[in-house]
C-alpha cells in the first residue's frame, strides 16, 4: 500500500507527503511570522484558512482577539490561539 499525496494548508503551505516523509513544496512570503503579536486581516485569513468576510466578522465580534487601530483591524495572535483552544474543547 502506498501513502502519497499533496496537502494545502491555507494559502501559505503546500506539502507533499509519502511514506518516507514530508516535503514543503511552497511556503509563501505571507506565512505568519511566529514572533508577530498582531496579524493583519490577510494573515488572519491565511492562518485560519477562511475568507475575508468571515475574518472581518470574527475580528469585529466580541471574541477577545480583535484589535482596532484607527480604522484597521488586527488579530492578537496569542489571544486568538487561546480562543481557538477554547473552541476546540
C-alpha positions in Angstrom: 0.0 0.0 0.0 1.4 3.4 -1.0 0.6 6.5 1.1 1.2 9.6 -1.0 -0.4 13.0 -1.6 -0.3 16.7 -1.6 -1.9 18.8 1.1 -2.5 22.6 1.0 -2.7 24.3 4.4 -4.4 27.7 3.9 -2.8 29.8 1.2 0.6 29.6 2.8 1.8 26.0 2.7 1.8 23.3 0.0 3.1 20.0 1.4 3.9 16.8 -0.5 3.9 13.6 1.6 4.7 10.0 1.2 5.8 7.0 3.3 9.3 8.4 3.6 8.3 11.9 4.9 7.0 15.3 4.1 8.5 17.9 1.8 7.5 21.6 1.7 6.7 22.5 -1.9 5.7 26.1 -1.3 5.8 28.4 1.6 4.7 31.9 0.6 6.1 35.1 2.0 2.7 35.6 3.6 3.4 32.8 6.0 2.7 34.1 9.5 5.8 35.0 11.5 5.7 33.2 14.8 7.1 36.3 16.6 4.4 38.7 15.4 1.9 39.7 18.0 -0.7 41.2 15.7 -2.0 39.6 12.4 -3.4 41.6 9.6 -6.7 40.6 8.0 -4.8 38.8 5.2 -2.5 37.0 7.6 -5.5 36.1 9.8 -7.3 34.6 6.7 -4.2 32.6 5.8 -3.7 31.4 9.4 -7.3 30.1 9.7 -7.9 29.2 6.1 -11.0 31.4 5.9 -12.2 34.2 3.6 -12.0 38.0 4.4 -15.7 38.4 5.0 -15.7 35.8 7.8 -12.4 37.1 9.1 -13.7 40.6 9.5 -16.9 39.3 11.1 -14.8 37.4 13.7 -12.4 40.3 14.3 -15.2 42.8 14.9 -17.1 40.4 17.2 -16.7 40.1 20.9 -14.3 37.2 20.9 -11.5 39.0 22.7 -8.8 38.8 20.0 -9.8 41.6 17.6 -7.8 44.8 17.9 -8.8 48.0 16.2 -6.1 50.6 15.4 -7.5 53.6 13.6 -9.8 52.1 11.0 -7.9 48.8 10.6 -8.5 45.6 12.4 -5.9 43.1 13.6 -5.9 39.8 15.5 -3.9 39.4 18.7 -2.2 36.1 17.9 -1.8 34.9 21.5 -5.5 35.6 22.3 -6.6 34.1 19.0 -4.7 30.9 19.8 -6.3 30.8 23.3 -9.7 31.3 21.7 -9.1 28.5 19.2 -8.1 26.2 22.1 -11.4 27.1 24.0 -13.5 26.4 20.8 -12.0 23.0 20.1 -12.7 21.6 23.6 
